[in-house]
Amino acid sequence: MIAVILIVVVVAVLAAVVLTAASVRVLREYERGIVFRLGRVIDQKGPGLVLLIPAMDRMVRVSLRTVTLRIPPQEVITRDNVPVRVAAVAYFRVIDPRCSVLEVEDFMSATLQIAQTTLRSVLGKAELDTLLSERERLNESLQHIIDEQTEPWGIKVTIVEIKDVEIPERMQHALARQAEAERNRRAKVINAEGEFQAAARLSDAAEVIRPNPVTIQLRYLQALSEISANQGTTIVFPLPMDVLRPLIEAGSGAADGAAEADGAADADGAADGAAKAGPRELPARAPAGLP
């Protein structure tokens, strides 16, 4: 009889422990619980201790932390008919636990499928250059579209980032040639702009020097003093005619004066000789028609 009583007590204790374990739940700070009683939602619980009625209540845990969703590489054909493989990552979190349980069967899988289809749709409308250079704008567009579609499920998509873009090898070579041609074009444009600016500055300098020709002579003398500082180098320095012209004009003026003086002296000597010689008799000429 005592053994039977002990067995009954032990069974009662075990049943009480089982019922207590089935009726007590502990939710963490980042968790919420949706309680179903006989199939109907009665309340949202948590965080902390939650008491349930055994065999009548069932609780579904929902995490409110941000979830990192890796979107597998997708085959995409861009607007300019270039095939690429694009991988992305999305960050989202549950803002309405009740809707995330009632409105969709598996919000993780549903969000992943929406992200994949949206990624192919949006990137298929963009050109390759846009995909490579305007990722920020494409990321914002992806985030906005996915967030609109998941909002009824109580999901908030915070970030969508294009992680990797794989381009075919032949297209990589074409892009490399295009980039090289673009760099050469920029180099030529910059060189031309530099020549234009230098010509403009030289024109301004000429306008400054034109009123005073001595300025160019001083500039050449300054250049000569800078060159003469290095004694171990032979430098051929062109001397402009503007520097030599005053000397040439001075020399030609002196030569012309000397020539004029010599001509005047010769004329004076000839006149004196004629005066000393006196009048000369001219030979007689026979009349016309006579021998």
C-alpha positions as CSV (number, residue, x, y, z in Angstrom):
1,M,0.0,0.0,0.0
2,I,2.8,2.4,0.9
3,A,4.6,1.5,-2.4
4,V,1.5,2.4,-4.3
5,I,1.1,5.7,-2.6
6,L,4.8,6.5,-3.3
7,I,4.3,5.7,-6.9
8,V,1.2,7.9,-7.1
9,V,3.1,10.8,-5.5
10,V,6.1,10.4,-7.8
11,V,3.8,10.4,-10.8
12,A,2.0,13.4,-9.5
13,V,5.2,15.3,-9.0
14,L,6.5,14.4,-12.4
15,A,3.2,15.5,-14.0
16,A,3.4,18.8,-12.1
17,V,7.0,19.3,-13.3
18,V,6.0,18.5,-16.9
19,L,3.0,20.8,-16.7
20,T,5.1,23.6,-15.2
21,A,7.7,23.2,-17.9
22,A,5.0,23.3,-20.6
23,S,3.3,26.4,-19.1
24,V,6.4,28.5,-18.4
25,R,8.4,30.4,-21.1
26,V,11.2,32.9,-20.8
27,L,11.7,35.4,-23.6
28,R,14.9,37.4,-24.1
29,E,15.0,41.1,-24.5
30,Y,15.2,40.9,-28.3
31,E,12.4,38.2,-28.5
32,R,8.6,38.5,-28.7
33,G,6.1,35.7,-28.4
34,I,2.8,35.4,-30.3
35,V,0.4,33.2,-28.2
36,F,-2.3,31.1,-29.8
37,R,-5.1,29.7,-27.6
38,L,-7.0,27.0,-29.3
39,G,-5.8,28.4,-32.7
40,R,-6.7,32.1,-32.0
41,V,-4.1,34.8,-31.4
42,I,-4.8,36.2,-27.9
43,D,-1.8,38.4,-27.2
44,Q,1.8,39.3,-27.9
45,K,4.1,38.4,-25.0
46,G,7.6,39.3,-23.9
47,P,10.2,39.9,-22.9
48,G,10.6,38.1,-19.6
49,L,8.5,35.3,-18.0
50,V,5.4,34.1,-19.9
51,L,2.8,31.7,-18.5
52,L,0.8,29.4,-20.8
53,I,-2.1,27.1,-20.3
54,P,-0.9,23.6,-21.0
55,A,-2.5,21.8,-23.9
56,M,-4.4,25.0,-24.9
57,D,-1.7,27.6,-25.6
58,R,1.0,27.6,-28.2
59,M,3.6,30.3,-28.5
60,V,5.7,31.3,-31.6
61,R,9.0,33.1,-30.9
62,V,10.0,36.0,-33.1
63,S,13.4,37.7,-33.0
64,L,13.6,41.4,-33.4
65,R,17.3,41.5,-34.3
66,T,18.6,42.6,-37.7
67,V,19.0,39.7,-40.0
68,T,21.8,39.4,-42.6
69,L,20.3,37.9,-45.8
70,R,22.9,36.8,-48.4
71,I,21.5,36.9,-51.9
72,P,23.1,34.3,-54.1
73,P,24.8,35.4,-57.4
74,Q,22.1,36.1,-60.0
75,E,22.6,35.8,-63.8
76,V,21.6,39.2,-65.1
77,I,21.5,40.6,-68.7
78,T,21.9,44.4,-68.6
79,R,20.1,46.9,-70.7
80,D,23.0,46.9,-73.2
81,N,23.0,43.1,-73.5
82,V,26.0,42.3,-71.3
83,P,25.7,39.1,-69.2
84,V,26.9,39.6,-65.6
85,R,26.7,37.7,-62.3
86,V,25.7,39.9,-59.4
87,A,25.7,39.0,-55.7
88,A,24.2,41.2,-53.0
89,V,23.4,41.3,-49.3
90,A,20.3,42.7,-47.5
91,Y,19.7,43.7,-43.9
92,F,16.2,43.6,-42.5
93,R,14.4,43.2,-39.1
94,V,10.9,42.4,-37.9
95,I,9.0,45.5,-36.7
96,D,5.6,43.8,-36.3
97,P,5.9,40.2,-34.9
98,R,2.2,39.6,-35.2
99,C,2.2,40.3,-39.0
100,S,5.4,38.3,-39.5
101,V,3.6,35.2,-38.1
102,L,0.1,35.7,-39.5
103,E,0.7,37.3,-42.9
104,V,3.4,35.0,-44.3
105,E,4.4,31.4,-43.7
106,D,8.2,31.9,-43.6
107,F,9.3,35.5,-43.8
108,M,13.0,34.6,-44.2
109,S,12.3,32.6,-47.4
110,A,9.8,35.1,-48.7
111,T,12.2,38.0,-48.2
112,L,15.0,36.1,-50.0
113,Q,12.8,35.3,-53.0
114,I,11.6,38.9,-53.3
115,A,15.2,40.2,-53.0
116,Q,16.3,37.8,-55.8
117,T,13.6,38.7,-58.2
118,T,13.9,42.5,-57.5
119,L,17.7,42.3,-58.0
120,R,17.3,40.7,-61.5
121,S,14.5,43.1,-62.4
122,V,16.2,46.4,-61.4
123,L,19.7,45.5,-62.7
124,G,18.2,44.3,-66.0
125,K,17.0,47.8,-66.7
126,A,20.4,49.4,-66.1
127,E,23.4,49.6,-68.4
128,L,26.8,48.1,-67.5
129,D,28.4,51.5,-67.0
130,T,25.6,52.5,-64.6
131,L,25.9,49.2,-62.8
132,L,29.6,49.8,-62.2
133,S,29.6,53.5,-61.5
134,E,26.2,54.2,-59.8
135,R,25.9,51.4,-57.3
136,E,24.7,53.8,-54.6
137,R,21.6,54.8,-56.6
138,L,20.9,51.2,-57.5
139,N,21.2,50.1,-53.9
140,E,18.7,52.8,-52.8
141,S,16.3,51.7,-55.5
142,L,16.6,48.0,-54.5
143,Q,16.1,48.8,-50.8
144,H,13.0,50.9,-51.6
145,I,11.3,48.3,-53.8
146,I,12.0,45.3,-51.5
147,D,10.9,47.3,-48.4
148,E,7.6,48.2,-50.1
149,Q,6.9,44.5,-50.9
150,T,7.8,43.2,-47.4
151,E,6.1,46.0,-45.4
152,P,2.7,44.0,-45.2
153,W,4.6,41.2,-43.5
154,G,5.9,43.4,-40.7
155,I,9.5,43.4,-42.2
156,K,11.6,46.5,-42.5
157,V,14.5,46.3,-45.0
158,T,17.1,48.8,-43.9
159,I,20.0,48.2,-46.3
160,V,20.6,46.4,-49.7
161,E,24.1,46.4,-51.1
162,I,25.5,45.0,-54.4
163,K,28.4,43.0,-53.1
164,D,30.1,41.7,-56.3
165,V,29.7,42.1,-60.1
166,E,31.4,39.4,-62.2
167,I,32.0,40.5,-65.8
168,P,33.0,38.0,-68.6
169,E,36.7,38.0,-69.5
170,R,36.2,39.4,-73.0
171,M,34.2,42.2,-71.6
172,Q,37.0,43.0,-69.1
173,H,39.5,43.4,-72.0
174,A,37.0,45.7,-73.8
175,L,36.6,47.8,-70.7
176,A,40.4,47.9,-70.2
177,R,40.8,49.2,-73.8
178,Q,38.0,51.7,-73.2
179,A,39.6,53.0,-70.0
180,E,43.0,53.3,-71.7
181,A,41.5,55.3,-74.6
182,E,39.7,57.5,-72.1
183,R,42.9,58.2,-70.2
184,N,44.7,59.1,-73.4
185,R,41.9,61.4,-74.4
186,R,42.1,63.1,-71.0
187,A,45.9,63.5,-71.3
188,K,45.5,65.1,-74.7
189,V,42.9,67.5,-73.4
190,I,44.9,68.4,-70.4
191,N,48.0,69.0,-72.6
192,A,46.0,71.2,-74.9
193,E,44.5,73.2,-72.0
194,G,48.1,73.6,-70.7
195,E,49.3,74.9,-74.0
196,F,46.4,77.3,-74.3
197,Q,47.0,78.7,-70.8
198,A,50.7,79.0,-71.5
199,A,50.0,80.9,-74.7
200,A,47.6,83.2,-72.9
201,R,50.2,83.9,-70.2
202,L,52.9,84.5,-72.9
203,S,50.5,86.9,-74.6
204,D,50.0,88.8,-71.3
205,A,53.7,88.9,-70.7
206,A,54.3,90.3,-74.2
207,E,51.7,93.0,-73.5
208,V,53.7,93.9,-70.4
209,I,57.1,93.9,-72.1
210,R,56.0,95.7,-75.3
211,P,56.0,99.3,-73.8
212,N,59.6,98.8,-72.6
213,P,61.9,96.8,-74.8
214,V,64.7,97.0,-72.2
215,T,62.7,94.5,-70.1
216,I,63.4,91.6,-72.5
217,Q,67.1,92.5,-72.3
218,L,67.0,92.3,-68.6
219,R,65.3,89.0,-68.7
220,Y,68.0,87.6,-71.0
221,L,70.7,88.9,-68.7
222,Q,68.9,87.3,-65.7
223,A,68.8,84.0,-67.7
224,L,72.5,84.3,-68.4
225,S,73.3,84.8,-64.7
226,E,71.3,81.7,-63.8
227,I,73.1,79.6,-66.5
228,S,76.5,80.8,-65.4
229,A,76.1,79.3,-62.0
230,N,76.9,75.9,-63.4
231,Q,80.5,75.9,-64.5
232,G,80.6,72.3,-65.8
233,T,78.1,72.6,-68.6
234,T,78.5,74.2,-72.0
235,I,75.3,76.0,-73.0
236,V,74.5,77.6,-76.3
237,F,72.4,80.6,-75.5
238,P,70.6,82.4,-78.4
239,L,71.0,86.1,-78.3
240,P,68.1,88.0,-79.7
241,M,68.5,90.7,-82.4
242,D,66.7,93.1,-80.2
243,V,69.8,93.2,-78.0
244,L,72.2,93.6,-80.9
245,R,70.1,96.1,-82.9
246,P,71.3,99.2,-80.9
247,L,74.9,98.2,-81.5
248,I,74.3,97.5,-85.2
249,E,72.5,100.8,-85.7
250,A,75.3,102.7,-83.9
251,G,78.0,101.0,-86.0
252,S,76.1,101.5,-89.3
253,G,75.5,105.2,-88.3
254,A,79.2,105.7,-87.7
255,A,80.1,104.0,-91.0
256,D,77.7,106.2,-92.9
257,G,79.1,109.3,-91.3
258,A,82.6,108.4,-92.2
259,A,81.6,107.6,-95.8
260,E,79.9,111.0,-96.1
261,A,82.9,112.7,-94.7
262,D,85.2,111.0,-97.2
263,G,82.9,111.9,-100.1
264,A,82.9,115.5,-99.0
265,A,86.7,115.6,-98.7
266,D,87.1,114.0,-102.2
267,A,84.7,116.6,-103.7
268,D,86.6,119.4,-102.0
269,G,89.9,118.1,-103.4
270,A,88.5,117.9,-106.9
271,A,87.3,121.4,-106.8
272,D,90.7,122.7,-105.6
273,G,92.5,120.9,-108.4
274,A,90.2,122.4,-111.0
275,A,90.7,125.8,-109.7
276,K,94.5,125.5,-109.9
277,A,94.5,124.0,-113.4
278,G,92.6,126.9,-114.9
279,P,90.4,126.9,-117.9
280,R,91.1,124.2,-120.5
281,E,90.8,124.7,-124.3
282,L,88.3,122.5,-126.0
283,P,89.4,120.8,-129.3
284,A,88.0,122.4,-132.4
285,R,85.3,120.5,-134.1
286,A,84.8,120.5,-137.9
287,P,81.5,121.8,-139.3
288,A,79.1,119.2,-140.3
289,G,79.5,118.1,-144.0
290,L,83.2,119.2,-144.2
291,P,86.2,116.7,-144.1
